[in-house]
């Protein structure tokens, strides 16, 4: 899946009510793993990139993925704490 599609799923999860979030937790963990892989691949790509314009774009994408992953992880932790 492409990053924008994964981010849409994260946003849907974060905006859903608690009952739906419980149902979606397993799927959501898989998505977070995919986002982590994307993040790692972007980090590798950033190390290899020499063009400043491309580096700036990769850094922007990386920041977005990082922020969304953190939101997702915090949401899952919050759900676990509520149990």
GIHUKA-V371657 format. One record per residue. N is the residue number from 1. RES is the residue in one letter. SS is DSSP state (@ for helix, = for strand, . for the rest). PHI is phi in radians with two decimals (999 if undefined). D_LAST is the distance of its C-alpha to the last C-alpha in Angstrom with 2 decimals. Layout:
n=<N | N>
res=<RES | RES>
ss=<SS | SS>
phi=<PHI | PHI>
d_last=<D_LAST | D_LAST>
This chain:
n=<1 | 2 | 3 | 4 | 5 | 6 | 7 | 8 | 9 | 10 | 11 | 12 | 13 | 14 | 15 | 16 | 17 | 18 | 19 | 20 | 21 | 22 | 23 | 24 | 25 | 26 | 27 | 28 | 29 | 30 | 31 | 32 | 33 | 34 | 35 | 36 | 37 | 38 | 39 | 40 | 41 | 42 | 43 | 44 | 45 | 46 | 47 | 48 | 49 | 50 | 51 | 52 | 53 | 54 | 55 | 56 | 57 | 58 | 59 | 60 | 61 | 62 | 63 | 64 | 65 | 66 | 67 | 68 | 69 | 70 | 71 | 72 | 73 | 74 | 75 | 76 | 77 | 78 | 79 | 80 | 81 | 82 | 83>
res=<X | X | X | X | X | X | X | X | X | X | X | X | X | X | X | X | X | X | X | X | X | X | X | X | X | X | X | X | X | X | X | X | X | X | X | X | X | X | X | X | X | X | X | X | X | X | X | X | X | X | X | X | X | X | X | X | X | X | X | X | X | X | X | X | X | X | X | X | X | X | X | X | X | X | X | X | X | X | X | X | X | X | X>
ss=<. | . | @ | @ | @ | @ | @ | @ | @ | @ | @ | @ | @ | @ | @ | . | . | @ | @ | @ | @ | @ | @ | @ | @ | @ | @ | @ | @ | @ | @ | @ | @ | @ | @ | @ | @ | @ | @ | @ | @ | @ | @ | @ | @ | @ | @ | @ | . | . | . | @ | @ | @ | @ | @ | @ | @ | @ | @ | @ | @ | @ | @ | @ | @ | @ | @ | @ | @ | @ | @ | @ | @ | @ | @ | @ | @ | @ | @ | @ | @ | .>
phi=<999 | -1.36 | -1.00 | -1.03 | -1.17 | -1.11 | -1.17 | -1.09 | -1.12 | -1.07 | -1.09 | -1.08 | -1.12 | -1.15 | -1.61 | -1.32 | -1.29 | -1.07 | -1.07 | -1.17 | -1.11 | -1.03 | -1.16 | -1.60 | -1.01 | -1.09 | -1.09 | -1.14 | -1.10 | -1.09 | -1.14 | -1.10 | -1.13 | -1.13 | -1.12 | -1.11 | -1.11 | -1.08 | -1.06 | -1.11 | -1.18 | -1.18 | -1.10 | -1.11 | -1.10 | -1.13 | -1.10 | -1.51 | -1.34 | -1.87 | -1.29 | -1.09 | -1.11 | -1.16 | -1.08 | -1.11 | -1.12 | -1.12 | -1.10 | -1.13 | -1.07 | -1.12 | -1.11 | -1.13 | -1.07 | -1.08 | -1.10 | -1.17 | -1.10 | -1.08 | -1.06 | -1.14 | -1.12 | -1.11 | -1.13 | -1.16 | -1.08 | -1.10 | -1.08 | -1.16 | -1.16 | -1.25 | -1.17>
d_last=<31.07 | 32.43 | 30.47 | 30.76 | 29.25 | 26.29 | 25.86 | 26.00 | 23.15 | 21.07 | 22.09 | 21.26 | 17.72 | 17.27 | 18.87 | 17.09 | 14.79 | 11.04 | 11.91 | 14.53 | 12.58 | 10.31 | 13.76 | 15.40 | 13.26 | 15.65 | 18.67 | 17.56 | 17.40 | 20.91 | 22.08 | 20.95 | 22.98 | 25.89 | 25.73 | 25.86 | 28.92 | 30.50 | 29.97 | 31.64 | 34.47 | 35.08 | 35.27 | 37.84 | 39.69 | 39.80 | 41.39 | 44.07 | 44.83 | 47.94 | 48.29 | 46.96 | 46.16 | 44.10 | 42.34 | 41.37 | 39.97 | 37.97 | 36.58 | 35.51 | 33.73 | 32.11 | 30.84 | 29.31 | 27.58 | 26.33 | 24.93 | 23.18 | 21.66 | 20.37 | 18.84 | 17.17 | 15.87 | 14.54 | 12.83 | 11.11 | 10.17 | 8.90 | 6.68 | 5.41 | 5.43 | 3.82 | 0.00>
